[in-house]
């Protein structure tokens, strides 16, 4: 049996929503140090967006076909038989790590029609920065939606796992079952300031939230948690806080898009605190 570390849970009633409001109330926590500006490579639209452009927005035929050996290939490579992702992508494969380092959780029994915003609003645990969130719709034998939630570190994953075992993780009044995902993911090292939330600051004339989200949508696929407009400061610059469902391929790519397309216009971005991270 793998030993479990005890993690002090937040006091009763604490939610990511309350943590979010606390962060917004303290502007110093939104953009902290210059260390928050990681090196950004030349940006290229995501494979998904390039593929959509190539096939005119249609799902390519090779993705529609269910090949006879699909299930066997998934299982042989350590995936669930029902896994719908790309098993050839190294980042999707199970890491060769012991169970006690796994940071990936699998949630079942979510309410029908649940959104990323609803789910994330219920997560508020110590060291709770979210690396990735994937909602899985109810289908076939699965009567209720499920989700994969990956944390940056084991502490956050263990805290949510413990809440689930105690029957205390509730979404829209419904108890959610929490277990460790069979596809393991190691702790994400060297990403101290990285977050699924970004702070965007720039001249008010270039800071329309809908136009900004449209620019993101043209370059990569994402799930939006929320957008918070912090208003225009005395220097004429508007501040927007944008929370994505994931850091991976979403918040990190958003910063690349901003740097590439809007940097010359004076628009800058920083990672901001994740409200799922309970600070006590």
C-alpha positions in Angstrom: 0.0 0.0 0.0 1.3 3.4 -0.9 1.6 5.7 2.2 -0.4 8.8 2.0 0.8 12.1 3.4 -1.7 14.0 5.5 -2.5 17.5 4.1 -4.3 20.1 6.2 -7.4 21.0 4.2 -8.8 24.6 4.1 -11.3 25.5 6.7 -14.9 24.7 5.9 -16.6 27.0 3.4 -13.4 28.0 1.7 -13.8 28.0 -2.1 -11.8 29.0 -5.1 -14.3 31.8 -5.6 -13.4 33.4 -2.3 -9.7 32.9 -3.0 -10.2 34.6 -6.4 -11.8 37.7 -4.8 -9.0 37.8 -2.2 -6.4 37.8 -5.0 -8.2 40.5 -6.9 -8.4 42.6 -3.8 -4.6 42.5 -3.4 -3.2 43.9 -6.7 0.4 43.1 -5.6 -0.3 39.4 -6.0 -1.4 39.7 -9.6 2.0 40.7 -11.0 4.9 40.1 -8.7 8.4 39.9 -10.1 10.2 40.0 -13.4 11.0 36.3 -12.8 7.4 35.8 -13.9 8.3 36.5 -17.6 9.6 33.2 -18.8 11.4 33.0 -22.1 8.9 32.7 -25.0 9.8 31.0 -28.2 8.6 32.2 -31.6 4.9 31.3 -31.7 3.3 28.9 -34.1 -0.5 28.1 -34.1 -1.4 24.8 -32.4 -1.6 21.6 -34.4 -5.3 21.5 -33.8 -5.9 25.0 -35.2 -3.6 24.3 -38.2 -5.5 21.1 -38.9 -8.8 22.9 -38.7 -7.6 25.4 -41.3 -6.3 22.7 -43.5 -9.6 20.7 -43.5 -11.9 23.8 -43.6 -13.1 23.4 -40.0 -14.2 19.7 -40.6 -12.9 16.8 -38.6 -10.4 15.0 -40.8 -11.5 11.5 -41.9 -8.6 9.8 -40.2 -9.9 11.1 -36.9 -13.4 9.9 -37.6 -12.4 6.3 -38.4 -12.3 3.8 -35.5 -9.5 1.5 -36.5 -9.9 -2.1 -35.4 -6.7 -2.1 -33.3 -7.4 1.2 -31.5 -8.4 -0.4 -28.3 -5.5 -2.9 -28.3 -3.1 -0.1 -29.1 -4.3 2.1 -26.2 -4.2 -0.7 -23.7 -0.8 -1.9 -24.9 0.6 1.6 -24.4 -0.7 2.0 -20.9 -3.9 3.9 -21.7 -7.5 3.2 -20.8 -9.5 1.4 -23.5 -11.8 4.4 -23.6 -9.0 7.0 -23.9 -9.8 9.5 -26.7 -6.6 11.5 -26.9 -3.6 11.0 -29.1 -1.5 8.1 -27.7 1.4 9.0 -29.9 2.0 12.3 -28.1 4.7 11.8 -25.5 3.0 14.3 -23.1 -0.1 12.1 -23.1 1.7 8.9 -22.0 1.9 7.7 -18.5 5.1 8.8 -16.8 7.5 6.0 -15.5 7.2 7.2 -11.9 6.1 5.6 -8.6 2.4 6.1 -7.7 3.4 8.4 -4.8 4.6 11.0 -7.3 1.5 11.0 -9.5 -0.1 14.4 -9.8 -3.1 13.4 -12.0 -6.5 12.7 -10.7 -9.7 11.2 -12.3 -13.0 12.6 -11.1 -16.3 10.8 -11.7 -19.9 11.4 -10.9 -19.9 15.1 -11.8 -23.3 16.8 -12.3 -24.7 16.7 -15.8 -23.8 19.9 -17.8 -21.1 20.9 -15.5 -18.6 23.5 -16.8 -14.9 24.1 -16.2 -15.9 27.2 -14.3 -18.2 25.3 -11.9 -15.7 22.5 -11.4 -12.7 24.8 -10.8 -14.7 27.0 -8.4 -15.0 24.1 -6.1 -11.3 23.3 -5.9 -9.4 25.2 -3.3 -6.6 23.2 -1.7 -3.0 23.8 -0.4 -0.5 23.9 -3.3 -3.5 23.7 -5.6 -2.2 25.2 -8.8 -3.9 23.5 -11.7 -1.7 22.3 -14.6 -4.5 20.9 -16.7 -8.2 20.3 -16.7 -10.1 18.0 -19.1 -13.9 17.5 -18.9 -15.2 14.2 -20.3 -18.9 14.2 -21.4 -21.3 11.5 -20.3 -21.4 8.9 -23.0 -22.3 5.2 -23.3 -21.9 3.4 -20.0 -20.8 6.7 -18.3 -24.0 8.3 -17.1 -22.4 11.3 -15.6 -19.5 13.6 -16.8 -16.0 12.9 -15.6 -12.8 15.0 -15.5 -9.0 14.7 -15.4 -7.4 17.3 -13.1 -3.7 17.5 -13.0 -1.8 19.6 -10.4 1.7 21.0 -10.6 2.7 19.0 -7.6 1.7 16.0 -5.5 0.6 18.0 -2.5 -2.3 19.6 -4.3 -3.4 16.3 -5.8 -3.2 14.5 -2.5 -5.3 17.3 -0.8 -8.1 16.9 -3.3 -7.9 13.1 -3.2 -8.3 13.2 0.6 -11.4 15.5 0.3 -12.9 13.0 -2.1 -12.2 10.0 0.1 -13.9 11.8 3.0 -16.9 12.6 0.9 -16.3 16.4 1.2 -15.6 17.3 -2.4 -19.0 18.5 -3.7 -19.9 20.1 -7.0 -23.3 21.7 -7.4 -24.5 19.7 -4.4 -23.3 16.4 -5.7 -20.5 14.4 -4.1 -17.7 13.6 -6.6 -15.6 10.5 -6.5 -11.8 11.2 -6.7 -9.1 8.7 -7.6 -5.6 8.8 -9.0 -5.5 8.6 -12.8 -3.9 5.5 -14.3 -2.0 7.7 -16.7 0.5 9.1 -14.3 2.1 12.6 -14.5 5.2 13.6 -12.5 5.4 16.9 -10.6 6.1 19.8 -13.0 9.6 21.1 -12.0 11.0 24.6 -12.5 7.7 26.3 -13.1 7.5 28.3 -9.8 5.4 31.2 -11.2 3.5 29.4 -13.9 -0.3 29.4 -13.7 -3.5 28.8 -15.6 -4.3 32.5 -14.9 -2.6 35.4 -16.6 -2.7 39.2 -16.0 -2.7 41.2 -19.3 -1.8 44.9 -19.2 -1.8 47.3 -22.1 -3.2 50.5 -23.7 -6.9 50.6 -23.2 -7.5 50.9 -27.0 -5.9 47.5 -27.6 -7.5 45.7 -24.6 -10.9 44.6 -25.8 -11.5 41.3 -24.1 -13.6 39.8 -26.9 -11.0 40.7 -29.5 -8.3 39.3 -27.3 -10.2 36.0 -26.9 -10.8 35.9 -30.7 -7.0 36.2 -31.2 -6.5 33.3 -28.9 -9.2 31.2 -30.6 -7.5 31.7 -34.0 -4.2 30.3 -32.6 -5.0 27.6 -30.1 -7.8 25.6 -28.5 -8.7 26.5 -25.0 -11.4 26.3 -22.2 -12.2 29.6 -20.6 -12.8 29.8 -16.9 -13.5 33.6 -16.6 -12.3 37.1 -17.5 -12.1 39.8 -14.9 -11.7 43.5 -16.0 -9.8 45.4 -13.4 -10.4 48.7 -15.1 -8.2 51.4 -16.5 -5.4 52.9 -14.4 -4.3 56.5 -14.3 -1.7 55.8 -16.9 -4.4 54.8 -19.4 -3.6 51.1 -19.3 -6.3 48.5 -18.8 -5.8 45.4 -16.8 -7.5 42.1 -17.6 -7.2 38.8 -15.6 -7.9 35.8 -17.8 -8.3 32.4 -16.2 -8.1 29.3 -18.5 -9.0 25.7 -17.7 -5.3 24.7 -18.0 -1.8 26.1 -17.9 -0.7 23.4 -20.4 -1.2 24.6 -24.0 -3.6 27.4 -22.9 -2.2 30.0 -20.5 1.3 29.4 -21.6 0.3 29.7 -25.3 -1.8 32.8 -24.6 1.4 34.6 -23.4 3.2 33.5 -26.5 0.4 34.9 -28.7 0.4 38.2 -26.8 4.2 38.5 -27.1 4.1 37.7 -30.8 1.1 39.8 -31.9 0.6 42.5 -29.4 4.0 43.1 -27.8 5.0 45.9 -30.2 1.7 47.6 -29.2 2.8 47.8 -25.6 0.6 44.9 -24.3 2.3 42.7 -21.8 1.3 39.6 -19.7 2.3 37.9 -16.5 1.2 34.8 -14.7 -1.2 35.5 -11.9 -2.2 33.5 -8.8 -4.5 30.5 -9.3 -7.5 30.8 -7.1 -7.5 27.0 -6.7 -4.4 27.4 -4.6 -5.4 27.8 -1.0 -3.1 30.3 0.7 -4.5 30.0 4.2 
